[in-house]
Amino acid sequence: MIYLSDFSVICFILKKIIIIFTKICNLSIRIFILKNFTFFAKKMFRSIINYFETWQDYHWLLALYTLITIFIAVVGSRKRTTEDFLIAGRKVGTLGFTTSVVASYIGGAALVAFSAYVFRFGLSALFVFLGTAVGFILFIPYAKKLKSWSDEKVTYTMMDWFYIKYDKKTGTLTTIVLMIVYLGMLLNQFIAGSAVLAGVSGWTYEKSLIFAAVVLAVYLFIGGFQSVIRTDIFQYFVMMVIMIVIIRIIWMNDAPTVLPEMYKTTQLDWGMMIAFLLFGILIVFQSAEYWQRVYAAKSIKVVKKGFWWSAVLTFISGIIITWIALSAKISNPNIEPTNAFGTGLVALLPQKLSALVLVMVFAAIMSSADTQIFVISSGFALNLFKKAKDDDKKLKKNTQFITLIVILLAVLIAYFIRDIVTVVNFITGIGFTVLPAAWAAFHFKISPKIAFQSVIAGLVYVLLLIIFGIFIPEFVILSFIVSGLYMFVGNLIVKKKEIKKNNIYEA
């Protein structure tokens, strides 16, 4: 005779057995899927390589990539509000946040510039990526404050920070400075990207420039910042897959001979390592696109996880770019450093794989240029030209109009100016002048007058460098120290005057 208590015990035991059996089955299924996924992934990888080694028409692949990008923008634009257009509705998740941050960092100009640094300075240049990764992690506490502040104040751009924390005059000055910086960054994307695109595809520089500009204009006009986030996810994965394919091919073909030579080439320069590390850290705090992505994030948790993953992926991407550039130097040490990426890849890879390189370069241009264009257009529309009577619909139209104007202006300048080094030095110098005022507002109460004057002091320093002909990276990067010292000393003087004035008043 079985009692109720015995039946309960039996049921309890059977339940535990079923749970354990289910876990074992789930584990077995996962192992089976993982093994088969790995098998099929390797098989697919080999098929991709074999396919592109026998396929020479890059036009079809480039057209397909372009159509997919525009399609993503069109889908993302359906039934979207003005806030969706300007800041992606503040609903960006971890995946969109991370890939967008990394994709905006690794653009066409970055591929060219970083490859040139690696070509000249060897493994020391990798510290740019290490510095940026460290910068993302150091920026997290500030980003969490920014997210809460932005949700409360309903802000859209980095320039809003200066308007609210200081005054209209300081906000207007920093807006103008940052707009010039981002126009210069956009020029770099067009100049470097179009040059590499032309070198790989056989197109003229002008044709490559116009093609990139038209594609950008279409999907930014349609989808706004929402399309920036969505297309960046797609563009980043395209870039990473192609980079991995390229590395695998280089490894299979040249690893036995390249590795010993690479060891000899990777000299370390401690001075440059520190300079690259510092540059990478500072660029995070000064870059308006990262502030804008913090505002667009779904939550503080997304911001924290997103920057941690961005740090990891940025450094991994840096290792891949460094590997490609060093391989290019070993195979052809006589090329110009600025041509290290494009020329190097053409020399290293079979010509039949030019389609892959072409798409990667184009994706790199798009992923950074769209961010820079939207920072400029939204900055102008929201911070310089916005009127009290403007409604959301008017604001959206203004942003769309300015987007087209910015692209047209950048194309015209990039047509006549093709010196990327000068542009990089200039935007670095003037961009870092706003950094002390941006950072200080988190910790101290700074006089708006002193904040305004500190930016002016940094700009004067950059102007003097140009006048005296010492406009080089080692001196340009010090503009933030000039601005910071002026702010520190000026604020101390203002405080002493206020204390003296208050004492006289009390007496």
C-alpha positions in Angstrom: 0.0 0.0 0.0 1.4 3.3 -1.1 0.6 6.3 1.0 0.3 9.9 -0.1 3.6 10.9 1.4 5.4 8.0 -0.5 3.7 9.2 -3.7 5.0 12.7 -3.2 8.5 11.4 -2.7 8.3 9.3 -5.8 7.0 12.4 -7.8 9.8 14.5 -6.4 12.4 12.0 -7.4 10.9 11.6 -10.9 10.8 15.3 -11.3 14.6 15.6 -10.5 15.4 12.7 -12.9 13.5 14.5 -15.7 15.2 17.8 -15.0 18.7 16.1 -15.0 17.8 14.2 -18.2 16.6 17.4 -19.9 19.8 19.2 -19.0 21.9 16.3 -20.4 19.9 16.3 -23.6 20.2 20.1 -23.9 23.9 19.9 -23.4 24.2 17.1 -25.9 22.2 19.1 -28.5 24.3 22.2 -27.9 27.5 20.2 -28.3 26.1 18.6 -31.5 25.1 22.0 -32.9 28.4 23.5 -32.0 30.4 20.8 -33.7 28.3 20.9 -36.8 28.3 24.7 -36.8 32.1 24.7 -36.7 32.3 22.1 -39.5 29.9 24.0 -41.7 31.5 27.4 -40.9 34.9 26.1 -42.0 33.3 24.6 -45.1 31.5 27.9 -45.9 34.7 29.9 -45.3 36.7 27.7 -47.8 33.8 28.1 -50.3 33.8 31.9 -49.9 37.6 32.0 -50.6 37.3 29.6 -53.5 34.4 31.6 -54.9 36.1 34.9 -54.8 39.4 33.5 -56.2 37.5 32.6 -59.4 35.4 35.8 -59.6 36.7 39.0 -61.0 33.7 41.3 -61.4 33.6 43.5 -58.4 30.9 45.8 -59.7 28.1 43.4 -58.9 29.3 42.8 -55.4 29.6 46.6 -54.8 26.1 47.2 -56.2 24.7 44.5 -54.0 26.3 45.9 -50.9 25.0 49.4 -51.8 21.4 48.2 -52.3 21.4 46.3 -49.0 22.7 49.4 -47.2 19.9 51.6 -48.7 17.3 48.9 -48.0 18.3 48.9 -44.3 17.9 52.7 -44.2 14.5 52.6 -45.9 13.1 49.9 -43.6 14.5 51.7 -40.5 12.8 55.0 -41.6 9.2 53.7 -41.7 6.8 55.3 -39.2 9.7 57.0 -37.4 9.3 60.1 -35.2 11.6 63.2 -35.3 13.4 61.9 -32.2 14.0 58.6 -34.0 15.5 60.6 -36.9 17.7 62.7 -34.6 18.7 60.2 -31.9 17.3 56.8 -32.8 14.4 57.2 -30.3 16.9 56.6 -27.4 16.3 52.9 -28.0 19.7 51.6 -29.2 20.6 48.3 -27.7 24.0 46.8 -26.9 24.6 45.3 -30.4 23.7 48.5 -32.2 25.7 50.7 -29.7 28.8 48.6 -29.8 29.0 48.0 -33.6 28.2 51.7 -34.3 30.9 52.9 -32.0 33.6 50.6 -33.4 32.5 51.1 -37.0 32.6 54.9 -36.7 36.1 54.6 -35.3 37.5 52.3 -38.0 36.7 54.3 -41.2 38.5 54.7 -44.5 40.8 57.4 -43.1 41.5 55.2 -40.1 42.6 52.3 -42.3 44.9 54.6 -44.3 46.2 56.6 -41.4 46.8 53.7 -39.0 48.3 51.6 -41.7 50.7 54.5 -42.4 51.6 54.7 -38.7 52.3 51.0 -38.5 54.4 51.2 -41.7 56.5 54.0 -40.2 56.6 53.1 -36.5 56.1 49.4 -36.5 54.2 47.8 -33.6 54.3 51.1 -31.6 51.3 52.3 -33.7 49.2 49.6 -32.1 49.1 51.7 -29.0 46.6 54.0 -30.8 44.1 51.2 -30.6 45.1 50.3 -27.1 44.7 53.9 -26.0 41.3 54.1 -27.6 40.2 50.9 -25.9 41.5 52.3 -22.5 39.7 55.6 -23.4 36.3 53.7 -23.8 36.7 52.1 -20.4 37.7 55.4 -18.7 34.8 57.2 -20.3 32.2 54.8 -18.9 31.6 56.7 -15.5 31.2 59.9 -17.5 29.0 58.3 -20.0 26.6 57.0 -17.3 26.3 60.6 -15.9 25.8 61.8 -19.5 23.0 59.3 -20.1 21.0 60.3 -17.0 21.6 64.0 -17.7 20.6 63.7 -21.3 17.3 61.8 -20.5 16.5 64.5 -17.9 17.4 67.5 -20.1 16.3 66.0 -23.4 19.6 66.7 -25.2 20.7 65.5 -28.6 24.3 66.6 -29.3 27.6 67.1 -27.4 27.3 70.8 -28.0 24.2 70.9 -25.8 26.5 70.1 -22.9 28.4 73.4 -23.4 25.1 75.4 -23.8 23.6 74.1 -20.6 26.8 73.9 -18.4 28.2 77.2 -19.5 26.4 79.8 -21.6 25.2 80.5 -25.2 28.5 82.2 -26.2 30.6 79.2 -25.1 28.1 76.8 -26.7 28.2 78.6 -30.0 32.0 78.7 -30.1 32.4 75.0 -29.3 29.7 74.1 -31.8 31.6 76.0 -34.6 34.9 74.4 -33.5 33.5 70.9 -33.5 31.7 71.4 -36.8 35.0 72.4 -38.4 36.6 69.3 -36.8 34.0 66.9 -38.1 34.0 68.5 -41.6 37.8 67.8 -41.6 37.2 64.2 -40.4 34.7 63.8 -43.2 37.2 65.1 -45.7 39.7 62.5 -44.4 37.1 59.8 -45.1 36.5 61.0 -48.6 40.1 61.7 -49.5 41.6 58.5 -48.0 38.7 56.2 -48.9 38.3 57.4 -52.4 42.1 57.1 -53.1 42.1 53.5 -51.9 38.8 52.8 -53.7 40.3 54.1 -56.9 43.5 52.2 -56.5 41.7 48.9 -55.9 38.8 49.2 -58.4 40.6 51.0 -61.2 38.1 53.9 -61.0 39.2 57.5 -61.0 39.5 59.4 -57.7 36.7 61.6 -58.8 34.3 58.8 -59.7 35.0 57.0 -56.4 34.4 60.3 -54.5 31.0 61.0 -56.2 29.8 57.4 -55.8 30.5 57.3 -52.0 28.8 60.8 -51.6 25.7 59.8 -53.5 25.1 56.6 -51.5 25.6 58.5 -48.2 23.2 61.2 -49.2 20.5 58.7 -50.1 20.4 56.7 -46.9 21.1 59.6 -44.5 18.4 61.7 -46.0 15.9 58.8 -45.7 16.7 57.4 -42.3 18.7 59.9 -40.3 20.5 58.6 -37.1 18.3 55.5 -37.1 19.9 54.5 -40.4 23.4 55.3 -39.1 23.0 52.8 -36.3 21.3 50.1 -38.4 23.7 50.4 -41.3 26.8 50.5 -39.0 25.8 47.1 -37.7 25.8 45.7 -41.2 28.9 47.6 -42.3 31.0 46.5 -39.2 30.2 42.8 -39.7 31.1 43.1 -43.4 34.4 44.7 -42.6 35.3 42.2 -39.9 34.4 39.2 -42.0 36.5 40.4 -45.0 39.4 41.4 -42.7 39.4 37.8 -41.2 39.3 36.4 -44.7 42.3 38.5 -45.8 44.3 37.6 -42.7 43.6 33.9 -43.3 44.8 34.1 -46.8 48.0 36.0 -45.8 48.5 33.5 -43.1 48.2 30.5 -45.4 50.4 32.0 -48.1 53.1 33.9 -46.4 53.2 33.0 -42.6 56.4 30.9 -42.8 58.3 33.8 -44.3 56.4 36.8 -42.9 56.5 36.0 -39.2 60.4 36.1 -38.8 60.5 39.3 -40.8 57.6 40.8 -38.9 59.6 40.2 -35.7 62.4 42.3 -37.0 60.1 45.0 -38.3 58.1 45.5 -35.1 60.5 48.0 -33.4 59.2 49.8 -30.3 59.6 53.5 -29.8 58.6 54.5 -26.2 58.1 58.1 -27.1 55.7 57.3 -29.9 54.0 54.6 -27.8 53.1 57.2 -25.1 52.0 59.7 -27.7 49.8 57.1 -29.5 48.3 55.9 -26.2 47.5 59.5 -25.0 46.0 60.4 -28.4 43.8 57.3 -28.3 42.5 58.1 -24.8 41.8 61.8 -25.5 40.0 61.2 -28.8 37.2 59.3 -27.0 36.5 62.2 -24.6 36.6 64.8 -27.4 34.5 62.9 -30.0 30.9 64.1 -30.4 29.8 60.9 -32.0 30.3 58.9 -28.8 28.4 61.4 -26.8 25.6 61.1 -29.3 25.5 57.4 -29.0 25.3 57.6 -25.2 22.2 59.8 -25.6 20.7 57.3 -28.1 21.3 54.3 -25.8 18.4 52.4 -24.3 19.7 52.5 -20.8 22.8 53.0 -18.6 23.4 49.3 -18.7 23.6 49.4 -22.5 26.2 52.2 -22.3 28.4 50.3 -19.8 28.3 47.0 -21.7 28.6 48.7 -25.1 31.8 50.6 -24.2 33.4 47.4 -22.7 32.7 45.5 -25.8 33.8 48.4 -28.0 37.1 48.4 -26.2 37.6 44.7 -26.9 36.6 44.9 -30.5 38.6 48.0 -31.2 41.8 46.4 -30.0 41.1 43.3 -32.0 40.5 45.4 -35.1 43.7 47.2 -34.4 45.6 43.9 -34.3 44.2 42.9 -37.7 45.0 46.3 -39.3 48.5 46.1 -37.8 49.0 42.6 -39.2 48.0 43.7 -42.7 50.2 46.8 -42.7 53.3 45.0 -41.4 52.7 42.3 -44.1 52.5 45.0 -46.7 55.8 46.6 -45.4 57.6 43.3 -45.6 56.4 42.4 -49.1 57.0 46.0 -50.5 59.1 48.2 -48.2 59.5 50.9 -50.8 55.9 52.1 -51.0 54.7 55.3 -49.5 53.4 54.9 -45.9 50.0 56.5 -46.9 49.7 53.8 -49.6 50.5 51.0 -47.2 46.9 49.7 -46.9 45.7 49.9 -50.4 48.9 49.1 -52.3 49.9 46.6 -49.7 46.7 44.6 -50.0 46.9 44.6 -53.8 50.5 43.3 -53.5 49.7 40.7 -50.9 46.4 39.3 -52.2 45.5 37.7 -55.5 44.1 40.2 -57.9 40.9 38.1 -58.1 40.2 39.1 -54.5 40.1 42.8 -55.2 36.3 42.7 -54.9 36.5 41.8 -51.2 39.0 44.6 -50.6 36.8 47.0 -52.5 33.7 46.3 -50.4 35.7 46.5 -47.1 37.1 49.9 -48.0 33.7 51.1 -49.1 32.1 49.8 -45.9 34.8 51.6 -43.8 34.1 54.9 -45.6 30.4 54.6 -45.1 30.6 53.6 -41.4 32.6 56.6 -40.4 31.4 59.2 -42.9 27.7 58.8 -42.1 28.5 59.4 -38.4 30.5 62.5 -39.1 27.9 64.0 -41.5 25.1 63.5 -39.0 27.1 65.0 -36.2 27.6 68.1 -38.4 24.1 68.4 -39.7 22.4 67.8 -36.3 24.8 70.1 -34.6 24.0 73.0 -37.1 20.2 72.3 -37.1 19.9 71.9 -33.3 22.5 74.3 -31.9 23.0 77.1 -34.4 19.9 77.5 -36.6 17.2 76.3 -34.3 14.5 78.8 -33.5 12.0 78.7 -30.6 9.1 78.4 -33.0 10.5 75.5 -34.9 8.6 72.3 -34.4 9.9 68.7 -34.7 8.9 68.5 -38.4 10.7 71.7 -39.2 13.8 70.5 -37.3 13.9 67.2 -39.2 13.7 69.0 -42.6 16.4 71.4 -41.6 18.7 68.4 -40.6 18.0 66.7 -43.9 18.7 69.9 -45.9 22.0 70.6 -44.0 23.0 66.9 -44.5 22.9 67.4 -48.3 24.8 70.7 -48.1 27.5 69.2 -45.9 28.0 66.3 -48.3 28.2 68.6 -51.3 30.7 70.9 -49.5 32.9 68.0 -48.4 33.0 66.6 -52.0 34.0 70.0 -53.4 36.8 70.5 -50.8 38.0 66.9 -51.2 38.2 67.4 -55.0 40.8 70.2 -54.6 42.5 69.3 -51.3 44.0 65.8 -51.1 46.6 66.2 -48.3 45.3 64.0 -45.5 48.2 64.7 -43.2 47.6 68.4 -43.0 43.9 67.9 -42.4 44.6 65.4 -39.6 47.0 67.8 -37.8 44.6 70.7 -38.1 41.5 68.9 -36.8 43.5 67.3 -34.0 44.8 70.7 -32.9 41.6 72.6 -32.8 39.5 69.7 -31.6 41.4 69.2 -28.4 40.9 72.8 -27.5 37.3 72.0 -26.3 38.4 69.0 -24.2 39.3 70.8 -20.9 35.9 72.7 -20.9 34.0 69.4 -21.6 35.8 67.4 -18.9 35.9 70.2 -16.2 32.1 70.6 -16.2 31.8 67.1 -14.8 33.9 67.9 -11.7 34.1 71.7 -11.1 32.1 74.9 -11.3 33.9 76.8 -14.1 33.2 80.4 -15.0 31.6 80.5 -18.5 33.9 83.4 -19.3 37.0 81.4 -18.5 35.7 78.3 -20.4 35.1 80.5 -23.5 38.6 82.1 -23.2 40.3 78.7 -22.7 39.0 77.5 -26.1 40.2 80.8 -27.6 43.7 80.3 -26.0 44.0 76.8 -27.5 42.9 78.1 -31.0 45.5 80.9 -30.8 48.2 78.3 -30.0 47.2 76.3 -33.0 47.3 79.4 -35.2 50.8 80.3 -33.9 52.0 76.8 -34.9 50.7 77.3 -38.4 52.3 80.8 -38.7 55.7 79.6 -37.4 55.7 76.5 -39.6 55.9 73.9 -36.7 52.5 72.3 -37.4 53.5 68.8 -36.5 51.7 66.1 -34.4 54.1 66.3 -31.5 53.2 70.0 -31.0 49.6 70.0 -32.2 48.4 67.5 -29.6 49.5 69.9 -26.8 46.6 72.3 -27.6 44.5 70.7 -24.9 47.3 71.4 -22.3 47.3 75.1 -23.3 43.5 75.3 -23.0 43.6 73.3 -19.7 46.3 75.5 -18.1 44.5 78.7 -19.1 41.2 77.3 -17.6 43.0 76.2 -14.4 44.8 79.5 -13.8 42.0 81.7 -15.0 39.4 80.0 -12.7 41.8 80.4 -9.7 42.0 84.1 -10.4 38.2 84.4 -10.8 37.7 82.6 -7.5 40.2 84.8 -5.6 38.4 87.9 -7.0 35.1 86.6 -5.8 36.4 85.8 -2.4 37.9 89.3 -2.1 34.7 90.9 -3.3 32.6 88.9 -0.8 35.0 89.8 2.1 34.7 93.5 1.2 30.9 93.2 1.0 30.7 91.5 4.5 33.0 94.1 6.0 
